[in-house]
Amino acid sequence: MSMGKRVEGSDVLLVKLRPSDKLRATGNRVELEPLHDVRTGIDGLGLAASQKPRWFLARGVDDQATPWDRAHAQVAGQLGIDASDVVFAEPDLIHRLHPGGDASTSSKMALDESCALDVQDADHGKAVGPDRFAWHLEGRYSQLGAARDEVSFSDPRTRIAHLDTGYYPDHETKPPHLREELGRSFLEGDVNPSSAADPDNDLWFADNSGHGTGTISILAGGSVSAADGAILGGAPEADVVPLRIADSVILFRTSALARAIRYASDLGCQVATLSMGGVPSKAWAEAVDDAYEAGLCLCAAAGNRYRATPPFSLVYPAHYARVIGVCGVMANGKPYKNLHGAFEGVFGPESAMETAIASYTPNIPWAKFPCPTVVRLDGEGTSSATPQVAAAAALWIEKYKHVLPRDWRRVEAVRHALFQTAKLKRNRKHFGNGVLQAKDALAIRPLLTFAQAKRSSNSFAVLRLITGLGINVETMREEMFNIELTQRWLQSEVLSEILPDPESTRDLSKKKLKRFMDALIADEEVSLTLRQHVATRYSVVVGEPAPASSRRGLVAELPPVSVSDPEIPEPPYRRLRVYATDPSLSRRLDTAEMNEVSLRVRWEKLKKGPVGEYLEIDDRGPHRYTGVNLDDPALLAQDGWAPSEGNPQFHQQMVYAVSMKTIEHFERALGRPVLWRPKPNPRNPHDDK
C-alpha cells in the first residue's frame, strides 16, 4: 500500500465528529455518510449513544493531496463544520498487505475450470502432514477432532462471525448451521448487500475467489464425499454468520472491516475469525475495543509475506492486545518460515506475541471454489491457521456458555484456556503462547478474575518520543502522526530493521533514533506533513539539525501558492444572544450578567423575519413588526441584538435561536434530519406541494 502517493479511492476520509455537528456537511463539496448505525441505550457514563462522537465517511474531499496529507490538512474547513467538532481524521485506506494470499499464489484460490484435486505441496521446504485427510485435526496436532467430538451444541448455539471474501453456496462443505439470512456484504458495489455469497468478481490482478470458501470450510465445514464423509470443520455445529468485506484478501478498505466488526458485535457473536489484515487504524482500534468489551473473541491472522515483501511483523488487527493473533506452525513443529522464497508467515515483535498463538499450516484441506465437491489439500498461510483457533474458542465457549458472562471476561476466560494448554511454549518468538491444543483447553474451567487487556493502541513508546507533541495524553494531531508512522514502519524493511520493536526502549540509542528519523524524512511514501514535522523535531530528539541530505525535497514538495483568490467557505454556525432564564433577572444587578448566553445555531442564509429552511418567524403582536435581518454584518459581528424586553427584533432573534436549537437536539436524538411536510400555498388551499 502506498500512503505517500495517491491511490484509488483516496478522496475518502474517515472522520470522527462530535454530536454538535450536523449529519450532513453545511458545504456542498463533501458528502458525509455515517459509518455505523446509531446504537440505542445509555452507556456507563450516563450518555445516550446519540450524544457520543460518531464516525463518518467523508466523500468528495480534495483528492489532489496524498491520503495522509489530506487528513492532516484543515479537515474542518473542507467539511464545512466547526474545527472543535472534529475528534479525529484518517484516510479510508485500501489495504494492500498480504495476510492471506497474493497475486503470485492466487491461482490456487481462484477459479480452476479443471476442478483438479491439489495434493500436499512439499516444495520450498514446506512440511507435509500424514497422508490422511484433515490430519491437522488429530491429537498429535491441533486436537480439534477430539474436542469437536466432546462438545454437544444446543440452542442458542455459540455464534461465529466469519469475516472474509464470502462463501460458495453450492459447495458440499457449506457449514450446516450457516446463518445466511444474517449474512451481509460490506463491500461497496456489491449488488446485494444482504448476501455474503462470493460473486466471483474475478480481479485478474489479485484474484482470491474462494478464499472465504476455503477458510469457512476449515472453520465449520461439513462432510466431504471424497473422504468417505469425513467432517472437515473444527466447529461444524456452531452458528456461522458470513460477512463479506472484500473481493481479495490483499485489497480491502478500512471502513469495510470496521463496519463488519461492529455488525458482528451487535449480532451477539461470541467469536469472530478474520483471515485478513492490514495497517493500523483508529476506526479499527475502537471497533475491536467495543467488540471485546461486549464479549466477542476475535481471532485474526498474523499475516504472511512473500520473499522480501511486507509486512515485517504481525499485521493489524492481530497486533492488538485484545485480539488473538494467529501464527503458523508446520506439521513438523517448525515455524512457518524460511521457505526459500515461497509464501510464509510473519512473527513479532515481542510485544505483539503476548496475545498470539499458533496453529497448523501449510497443507490444510481447503474447499475449492467453484467446484462443489472438491477439497484441495494444499491450503496454506495463516489464513488456514486462524479458523482452527476460532473453532477451538467456539467449542470452549459452547461447553461453558451457561456460566460465562456476556462481556470481556468471557474473552479473557477463553484466551486463558487456549493459552495455558498450548504446547511448544518455549518458542515464544514464533508461537507466542504456544501451539493450539483444543481438547486440552476444554478441561480448563472458566476463570473470571483476570484484568482487562490493555486498549488497542496504534502508537508505540519510541514513536511518541519522535513525534513528541503530547505531554501526558496524545493530542489528536500526534495520534494521527503516530498511526501514519506505525503504518509505514509495518511496511518498510528499513524502518523495521532499525527498530524491530518500537514498543521497547531497550538498547535505544541516540544513534539509532537518528538513523530512524533520517530514513523517515527521506521516505517518499510518508506524507509531507509528517516528514516536515519529524524534521522540526530532529534537533530536539537528536541534539543536532537534520542533515541537508535527509531534508532534500521537503521544500520543493510544498504545494504552490494559489494564483487566484481562495474560496471563502460558509461558517458552520452563527452565534445569537438570548436570555438564559427569566428576562426579569436582567433588571437586577446581581443576576443581570449571568442571564445572558450565546447559542451556537447552524449557519444558513436567512431572509428578514428571520426566514430560513425550517422556520419563518412572523411577528404579529399589537403591531406587525419588521422582521430582523440576522445576516446584517453589524449584527453578525456582535452575536445579534443584545437581550432587551423592549426590542421586538430581539424577540424574533430569540424565538429563532431557541427553536433551531430545539430542532437540533431533536434531530440528534432521532439520528437523522427531520423530514417536514411541505408548506401549503396559502393562496391555493388545495395545493399541498
Secondary structure, DSSP 8 states (H G I E B T S, - for coil): --SSS--TTTTEEEEEE-TTS-SS-SSSS-EEEESS----SB-TTS-BGGGS-EEEEEES---SS-HHHHHHS-HHHHHTS-GGGEEEEEE--EE---SS--TTTGGGTS--TT--------GGG-----SSTTGGGSTTTT-HHHHHHH----SS--EEEEEES-B-TT-TTS-TTB-GGG-EE-STT-S-TT--B------TTS--TTHHHHHHHHHH--EEGGGTTEE--SSTTSEEEEEE--SBTTBEEHHHHHHHHHHHHHTT-SEEEE---BS--HHHHHHHHHHHHTT-EEEEE--EEETT-S--S--BTTTSTTSEEEEEE-TTS-BS---TTSEEE----GGGGGGEEEEE-SSEEEE-TT-TT-EEEEE-SHHHHHHHHHHHHHHHHHHHGGG--SSHHHHHHHHHHHHHH-B-TT-HHHHTT-B--HHHHTTS-------------S--HHHHHHH---SSS--HHHHHHHHHHHHHHHH-HHHHHH-S-TT--TT--HHHHHHHHHHHHH-TTS-HHHHHHHHHHHHHHHSS---HHHHTTTTTTS----SS-------SEEEEEEESS-GGGGGSTTTTGGGEEEEEEE----BTBTB-SS-B---BSSSB---B-TT-HHHHHTTSS---TT-HHHHHHHHHHHHHHHHHHHHHHHTS---------TT-TT---
